[in-house]
Amino acid sequence: MARPRSTLISIEDTPFYHCVSRCVRKNFLMGIDKDTGKSYEHRREWVENKLYGHP
C-alpha cells in the first residue's frame, strides 16, 4: 500500500531533493519540449511555489 511522502522522508536528515523536468510518458512539467516545440513555461511558477511551500 502506498504511504504519504511525509512518512517516508525526514526533512531533518535530507533537506535537499533533486527534481526533474520530465514526468510520466516523457511529458514535460515545465520548459520547452524539444520534440514538439510546445512551451510549458506557464507551469514554472506553480512548481516553484509548491517546492518552496507557498500557497
Buried (B, 14 or more C-beta within 10 A) or exposed (E): EEEEEEEEEEEEEEEEEEEEEEEEEEEBBBBEBEEEEEEBEEBEEEBEEEEEEEE
